[in-house]
Structures are given as structure tokens and as C-alpha cells.
Amino acid sequence: MHQATIIGIDLAKRTFQAHGTTSDGKVAFRKKLSRSQLLAFLTQQPRCVVAMEACATAHEWGRAARELGHEVRLIPPAYVKPFVKRQKNDAADAEAIAEAASRPTMRFVAVKSEAQQARAMVFRTRDLLIRQRTQLINALRGHLAEHGIVAPQGPANLKLLADAISDTKISLLPIVRDLGLLYLEQIKGLGEKIAALDRTLRRESKSGRRHACRPCQGWVRSRRWPLRRSRPP
């Protein structure tokens, strides 16, 4: 087997495809590996370039390959696609990754640390909870509108709906009132979780390079930029 200088790996959940190329561009090997075999395979390889598409799991594998002494290059999937030479499959994708990694003008994605990924998870979780809270508020507005209770959009007007539900002078069926209270309880719980994540982000912002500014806007943006964007090496 010829010694590979670049190994392109097509990541998957269970079975990975590895494509090795030599310094003159010839094929060194094509291998199909299971998840448990990948690190053992990379351990046996001389130090070389290990290239993968930049995806959710690529950073974890990139850190593992870097600890073994390899140079890791993560490539945006859009930059790999033009190098696929034939029908799309795992072997063709791995070959295209190796080909793209060999290009001197290729742009790469920096490997994120575990701390960076953890902070990004906080942002995504916060965004998810805000969407869920908005969905519940809109659903409650829609249901109560069917019973003649109308309020403007937005969390700031939620108190109008809560007051209407608790007002015994307003004629509402008991089940409607009970379900309205259920919605309010869920919305309150989400609000408390969002506030807890806001406090976490404030603590993170104080330990970072940028300082907090307006709550929920400036300090979130100041921490989001270096996490979700990375410059090529």
C-alpha cells in the first residue's frame, strides 16, 4: 500500500468511507470503516492531512485526529460538491473530499473546541425555547380569539390574556379556562428557562473578549459571531 498524504473521510452514523491519495495524486487506498474502526485506522497511518466535510460531528472527529498528530482540514460541503466525479455515493464523496483538500486555494473551517460547541449549544437551545414560547402564545391567542378574547401579538401582551382567563366576569367554559391556565403554566416555565440561559450567556460574555451590552441583543450577537463563523487558516 502506498503511503497516503491526504485521507478524505466521508462521515456517517455507522459506516465511514476513507479515500487516501499520495503526494502525486494517485489512489493509495479505498476503505470502508465502522465507527469503532476509524480511530484505530487513523492511529496506524503516518502523519498526514485528514480531510472531512464540515458538519455537526466533524469537529469531534477532527479533535480526535489532531490528537493523533494529523493535520485536520474541514471543508464546507458546498466546496466539495464540484469535485464529485460520478454518481453520488460514499466512496465518491470521500474521493471528492480528498481532492478538494489538495487544492491550494481551498477555504477550510476551523475545528471548534468542546467549549465553543458547548456555548453554541446554549445559543441554539435558547433560540429553540423562544420559538416554542412564541408558538404557545400564538396558539393561546388563537384559541381565546374563538371565544371573543382578542389581544395584540407578542409576549408583552400575554398579561391581557392571563387577566381575561382569570376574570370570572368573562363567560368561558371551565375546560377553556383550564386549558388556558395550562398554556400559561407552560409559557411561564419556558420563560424561566430562557431567563436562566440568559444568565448563562451573561456569565460567558464576561469571561470572553467582548463585554455585555443590551440584554438579549448586543451581548448575544457579540458571542455568536466568533462561535458560528470561522476564518480559514
Order of alpha helices (4+ residues) and beta strands (2+ residues): beta-beta-beta-alpha-beta-alpha-beta-alpha-alpha-alpha-alpha-alpha-alpha
